[in-house]
Amino acid sequence: MKLNRPLHWELAAANNCLSSTGNIKCMRSSFERRNEGAARVIGTLLGTVDKHSVEVTNCFSVPHNESEDEVAVDMEFAKNMYELHKKVSPSEIILGWYATGHDITEHSVLIHEYYSREAHNPIHLTVDTSLQNSRMSIKAYVSAPMGVPGKTMGVMFTPLTVKYVYYDTERIGVDLIMKTCFSPNRVIGLSSDLQQVGSASARIQDTLTMVLQYAEDVLSGKVAADNTVGRFLMDLINQVPKISPEDFETMLNSNINDLLMVTYLANLTQSQIALNEKLLSL
């Protein structure tokens, strides 16, 4: 899992596709609020394009109706929504569209044809809200013409490699939600700042223990040396600032004191507000 860029979806050299948790939640929410009887929902993907990648930064759902024989998309709604988004984020352009479901239907070709007029080589993203195989599978495609020139022509959807990346703040939320899987009542409380610092320190200590054990196994000949791992560990060590243990302890204690002071002031303010409410109610 790549961690050096935002849970944003990006299309690099038309081979890789990445996205954000915000986009996923928006797609999932539109599916939960779909019209009665609707099998799936569709929407527009917005983002930016640079020399090497396409980054999806936003999306919105588009009303549509599907039957066995035809599909109708509210193109006027899609156009108006895009115009409103342009007023907020002028740099965002239409990159393609998304649909909930685990496969591509016959109607997907017709909808993709519409987005082909709005974007060059649009992306088609499918989000499996039915949770087949107990996971929300996300796939991305681009279309390519196929057939005999001058005669019958068709469209072939070529899959792209999907990767997940995210902001650190999003990682905290996702980790908290994942903890509910191990809770009998599916409820989990928020951790305090000190608890989060303690958990992070414990994870770092466990990771350092694994790294030291690996290095000792390599030196003793138990494990074959891996040049890629060695270079990664060397880069990691070079990024650690050179600081004496005494200075590090002083800096850590100072930061902890600041955190304790903020916590104390927050609790004091909360107590004063509660006392003021009781006095007003007398």
ABEGO torsion letter per residue (X at the ends): XBAABBBBBBBBGGABBBBBAAAAAAAAAAAAABBBGBABBBBBBBEBBBAABBBBABBBBBBBBBBAABBBBBAAAAAAAAAAAAAABAABBBAEBBBBEABBBAAAAAAAAAAAAABBGBBBBBBBAAGBGGBBBBBBBBBBBBEBBGBBBBBBBBBBBBBBBBBAAAAAAAAAAAAAAABAAGBBBBBBAAAAAAAAAAAAAAAAAAAAAAAAAAAAGABBBBAAAAAAAAAAAAABBBBBAAAAAAAAAAAAAAAAAAAAAAAAAAAAAAAAAAAAAX
